[in-house]
Amino acid sequence: MKRVFFVTGRPGVGKTTVLLRVVEDLKAKNYIVGGMLSREARKGGSRVGFEILDLTTGRKGWLAHVNQPVGPKVGKYRVNLEDLNSVGVKAILEALRKADVIAIDEIGPMELYSQAFIEAVKNALESNKPIIGTVHSRARHQLINYLKSREDSEIFEVTLENRSTLHKLITERILIVLRGKAESEG
């Protein structure tokens, strides 16, 4: 049975929006969803960076910013490894302990600079918890190859045609996993 669901697609197509809708649907059914969310930050109409949000605590940090003084460079941004580890990685590890479902947004070039992030994602994949996440369409890494090769994972491509309904399919599949877990534990 599949329990690891990732969405991919071109930048701006709505991957994070699909993930957020799944999270909202699951929370509406009283499931605890933890993990991390990345979202772009804009100033004066132009993108200046990306924020990280801990879905459980609401804690925020910078994943990357145009004015970040140190860190690996990705395009015009520098990755803030300190915030990625203290907010994003911590959120994934807390979700492993306390949540019903783990959300990981996203596995991409910026996040893959953190060995702690890679290890946290591997730990999540090795758990028995359902996972919903996003993966950067052009990122190449052993972790992504591993994710795609797993028998319990399924990758969906978000398109303009399916982005408003894909969350319903993924939510239903996660609910099947959660119901199966409850029955086997009950």
N, C-alpha and C positions, 0 to 999 in steps of 0.2 A: 504494500500500500504506500502511496506517495504521501509524504508529510512535509517536504521541503519545497516551497513554491517561490520561485523568483520570477520577476518580470524584467524584461530588457526592452530596448527600443532606442530610437534616435533621441538625441538631446532635445528636451522641450516637448516631447510627445505626451507626457503625462504619467510617467512611471511612479513618481512619488504620490501623485494624486490617486492612482489605483491602490497603492499600498495604504494610504490614509483612509480610503473608503473601506477597505477590508478591516483595518483596525477599528474604525467606527462601528461597522456591522458587528464585529465580535464583542466589542465593549457593550453594545446595546443588548447583547445576549448574556451579559454579566460575566464574560471571560476577562481575565487579566492579561493585557498585552503590554509587554515591556520591550525595551531595546532602544535603538537610536534612529533618529530621523535627520536627514540633511536637507537644508533648503537654502535657496539662493537669497542673498541680501543685496538690496539695491539702494542706491543713493542718487537722487536727481535723475532717475530714469535709467541709470546704467548699473550693471552688476559690479559690485565691489568685492564680493566674496561669498562664502558659504558658511552658514551656521550649523551647529550640531545641537540637537535637542534630545534630552533624555525623556522618553515617553512616560515614564513613571513619575519622576520628580519634577519635571518641567525645567530642570537645570539646563543652561545653555552655554555654549562655547563657540569658538571659531574653528572651523575645519581649515579654512584657508581665507586669505584676504590679500588685496593688492598692496596694503601697507604693512603686512606681516614682515618684521625685520629679519627673522631667521627661519630656516626650515627648507625642506626640499622644494624646488621650483616646478610648478606645473602650469604652463602657459604664463599668464601675467600674475599668477597667484603664488604665494608661498604657503606651504602646509604648516599648520600649527600642531605639531605632534603632541605637545603638552596637553592641549584641550582635547584633541582626538582621544588620547589615552585616558585622561581624567574624567571626561564626560561620556564619550562614545563607547569606549571599551568597557568602562565601568557599568554603563547602562546595559550592555549585552550580558556581562557577567551577572549582574543583579537579576536580569530577566531569566537567566538560566536557573537561578535559585528560587525565584518567587513568582514568575509569571506562568500562565497557561500556554501562551504563544510568544515567540520571540520575533521581533521586527528588526531588520537590518537594512538601513537605507544610507549608503549604498556600498557595494563592493566596486570600487573604481580606482583609478590611478592615484588619487590623493590618499585614500585610506590604506592602500597597499604599501605605502611607505612605512607603516607602523607594524612591527613584528607582533606587538601586543594585540593589535586588531586582528591580524591573521590568525593568531592562536585563539582568540575569543570566538571567531567565526568557526574555526575547526571544532572547538569545544561545543558550540551550539549544534553543529552538524552531527556530532557524535552523541548528543543527548537524544532523548526520545520525544522531545517537544516539537510541535509543529512550528515551522519557520515561514515567515513571509518576508521577502526582501527584494531589493532591486540590484541589478548588476549593470554596470556601464557597458554599452554596446561595443565599444572598441578596446576595452581593457583586455590585456593578455597576461595571464599569471597562472602558476600551478594551482593556486587555490580555486580559481574559476574553472580550470580543467577538472579538478577533483569534484567540485560542486556539480558540474554538468554530467560527469560520468557516474554519479551515484544512482543506484536503482530506485531510491526513495525520493528522488528530486525530479521536479518538472519545471521547465523554463517556458514562459509565455512571452510572446512579443507583443508589446503594446503598439497599436496602430490608431490612426485617426478613426477608423471604423469601429474598433472594439473598446476604445478607452473608456466609454461611458457605461459599459456593461461587464467588462472583464472581472471587476471586483466581485460581482455576484457569483460567478463560477468558482473563483478562488475561495471565497468565504464558505461556500457550500462544501468544497473539498476539505477545508480545515475543520469544519463542523463535523464531518464524517470521522476524521481522525480523532477529534476530541471526544465524540460519543463512543468510539471504539475503545479509547483509553479508559473512559469512565466505566464501561461495561466490564473490561478485563480487570480493573481495580476493585469494582464493586462486588 
